[in-house]
Amino acid sequence: MRHGLPASLRAPLAWAAATLALCLVLRERAPLHLDTARDLLIARECALGTHCPQAGPPTSFSGLSQGALWIRALEVRERLGLRLVTVERAMDALLVAAAFVVPLLGRRGLGRRAGPVAFAMWSVGTRFAVAAPTLWNLSPSPLVLALAAAALLGAAAEGATWRFALAGIALGAAVDLHVAWALLVPFAAAVAVATARRWWLAVPLVLALPVAFFALDAPGAFAIDRAAVAPHALAIAVGAVALGALGGAARPLLHACAPAARAEAIAWAEAVFLVAALGCLRLATGHPVEARYLGPLVAPGAILVADRARPLLARLAWRRWLALPRVEATVAVAVLALHLAIVLPLERRDHALRLREAETVGAHLYASGVSFADLYRHLRGPHAFDLMALLGALEPPAHPPAPPLDVDLLVTRDAARTDGDEALDLGGGATATVRRYHPFIGLDPVEVCRRRDGAAPECYRVPLQAADLDGAREPGWMARAYPGMGSLRHLFPGGFGGARVTFRLPLRVPPGARPRRIELVDEPPNLDWRIERVDGVASDGTLPGRAITVGARPGEGAIVFGARVPPDADWAFHRWLPPFVEAD
């Protein structure tokens, strides 16, 4: 009774505690991101009962949709009225749970000396693959992927059918969070062929359970994805059969291995398979392969590195100052130091609003009675595109009406203030500044031109009426997540990929106004915008350029913004104004 817990649990619990300390010390705050705003918008409409598609958002893989698991969790937050900081804390808790799972898997499979290395590699890999402790787009993926790895490697080691059933459920949750991880399902079936004692039962389970999980949780997404995948069903079936054949060929060799060696071989095979499969997907679709798509490899990769380190750990003898508790403490401190080395420089350089800070800004703006439709027309500032979408998710269902805005709102973080600016305390020493000003640049009408190489420009004057701004042609949440001018889709069939696009906006400097700087800021869609021309108004600055000063004397004219859209860019969701700000 001297030790209340078995040794196999004490170390993983210690690493979970280390991860909790990491989250508390770093005190990172999730960044403001369009994908997070989009997820919150879908959850809001589900909670309000206005439009709930029983699916997650569309993915960057054309025609495919995410599942609804994460949306359902956010819907609970919406119904309970919890603040966004609660979501961040929940993500920390799930990360701590994942930090328990990974060392437990490594310790049981490789011995207690591998636990510290497995934790270190998993923690660092999670940082670079999905930007945890605080994700760029909040999601429970670190825990779900750790559970999927633990279930699959455990099933491979023991060959028990029930373990493959658990792996199928865990993979279903992973696919629900991101469709790219569906690549792991046929691989898991091949693992069942190679290692399951009753492979004829394990294979149907590991194939059917992920599909059933996805279909039951997100029937809307399942219908969309089934229709998108149907034309490629034969190729998928051939690939799955080929993987199964490889698993069958490897079965005698794997069954001759010890359980730990079998799990290690499967982890190596998973790494090779996923890298190769993502490479083929990139060649077939042209879709870039980002680090987050390698997220399923973080946990098994940490186990593999720990296993390779075992001979070195054995030679160290683990005596005196190298006793295991001291080594574990050293690893924990080193991991914390590395995370701090990554985070602190970013915190000093990054003056963008964080997720929970944007909630404070939204509460301040909506308290004055401003509507989201007004914010569409008048919100300016760095990352205003993302901020608009998030404010769409935070708009109270009913609030007192107010007169329409006749000024623009410039929202910045940690910026110098002038007389008349509103200062908002964001906590942690950060402040937001809200500046109300009568704009020099108008939005109605805007002339949009598209010029393709060797062709005459196509130009249309687009009045920014409510139907355009409020996305009347878009379904529910999408109108707020992707604020755009819906009429451009019909005026410019084929989109803007590979073309040069210009926006000509009215410009008026009233008498008595002070000179004002007009500057482009980086935000989605991150095109290389330039101010190309100023007509009718005196300006100071090199053109084309990123900034000019206007207002030396009164006048009326126009300002032209231009950019070249990359050939493979999907600008369909970002048909909005160039990201400019005005500042005295």
Disulfide bonds with the S-S distance in Angstrom:
Cys46-Cys52 2.11
Cys449-Cys459 2.02
